[in-house]
């Protein structure tokens, strides 16, 4: 399958060309940096894969908002690594508010980080034994 990419170093005419090919289905896969997280109106996005969890939970909401628009179905998969565990509690809250399943691993991480933050303000988020977690959204029950 042909894949195209978009990032901040591309010229505007290149970005338009890439987005047009993605919107028309010529290239069904678009790999993007945060340049695509806001302000793009693209219909029928089936999947968003967040390889790098954003630094703020609001940016996460904008990224996954690309799927499931106007009643359409879509899925978002997110890798949450130990350097972003501090956002686990906010992620759990968003999942619950949108009536999505909360994986037990994520629940455990959110509780663990919250507890350790209260006890020690200098808590390190990179605990050994925890690797990237993939979080299914928009009704998907598959964990990778």
SVG drawing of the C-alpha trace seen along z (x, -y; Angstrom):
<svg xmlns="http://www.w3.org/2000/svg" viewBox="-24 -27 38 35">
<polyline fill="none" stroke="black" stroke-width="0.4" points="0.0,0.0 1.3,-3.4 2.0,-5.7 2.6,-9.4 3.9,-11.6 3.4,-15.2 5.5,-17.2 6.4,-20.8 9.4,-20.8 7.4,-20.2 6.5,-23.1 2.8,-24.1 2.3,-22.9 3.7,-19.5 1.4,-19.3 -1.6,-20.1 -0.6,-17.3 -0.1,-14.8 -3.5,-15.7 -5.3,-15.5 -3.9,-12.1 -5.0,-10.9 -8.4,-12.5 -9.1,-11.0 -7.9,-7.5 -4.9,-7.4 -2.8,-6.9 -4.7,-5.2 -2.0,-5.7 -0.9,-9.1 2.0,-9.3 2.0,-12.7 3.7,-14.7 1.8,-17.1 1.3,-19.3 -1.8,-17.2 -3.2,-17.1 -5.3,-20.3 -7.0,-22.3 -7.4,-19.6 -10.8,-18.5 -10.5,-15.0 -13.5,-12.7 -13.5,-9.0 -10.4,-8.5 -10.6,-4.9 -7.6,-4.7 -5.2,-7.0 -2.1,-5.5 -0.4,-7.6 3.2,-6.3 4.3,-9.1 1.8,-10.2 1.6,-14.0 2.9,-16.1 -0.6,-17.4 -3.9,-15.6 -5.7,-18.3 -3.4,-17.4 -4.3,-13.8 -8.0,-14.7 -7.4,-16.6 -5.4,-13.7 -8.0,-11.1 -10.8,-13.4 -9.8,-12.6 -11.6,-9.3 -15.3,-8.7 -16.6,-12.0 -20.2,-12.7 -21.3,-9.2 -18.7,-7.3 -16.7,-4.6 -13.0,-4.7 -10.4,-3.5 -7.4,-5.1 -4.5,-3.1 -2.1,-4.8 1.3,-3.8 1.8,-5.2 5.5,-4.9 6.9,-5.4 8.0,-9.0 4.3,-9.9 2.8,-8.0 2.1,-11.3 -0.8,-11.7 -2.3,-8.2 -4.9,-9.6 -6.1,-12.1 -6.3,-9.5 -8.4,-7.2 -10.7,-10.1 -11.2,-10.8 -11.8,-7.1 -14.4,-6.9 -16.1,-10.1 -16.4,-8.7 -17.6,-5.3 -14.5,-3.5 -12.9,-0.5 -10.0,-1.2 -7.3,1.5 -6.4,2.8 -2.7,2.0 -3.6,-1.7 -5.7,-1.7 -2.8,-0.3 -0.4,-2.9 -2.7,-5.8 -3.2,-4.8 0.5,-4.0 1.6,-7.4 -1.0,-9.3 0.0,-7.6 3.7,-8.1 3.3,-11.7 1.4,-12.4 4.2,-10.7 7.2,-12.0 7.1,-15.1 10.4,-14.0 9.0,-10.6 10.5,-9.2 8.0,-8.1 10.3,-5.6 9.7,-2.5 11.3,0.7 8.9,3.5 6.5,1.3 6.7,1.0 4.6,-0.7 0.9,0.0 -1.5,-0.3 -4.8,-1.7 -7.8,-0.9 -10.4,-3.6 -13.7,-4.1 -15.1,-0.7 -12.2,1.5 -11.4,4.2 -8.1,5.3 -4.9,4.8 -1.6,5.0"/>
</svg>
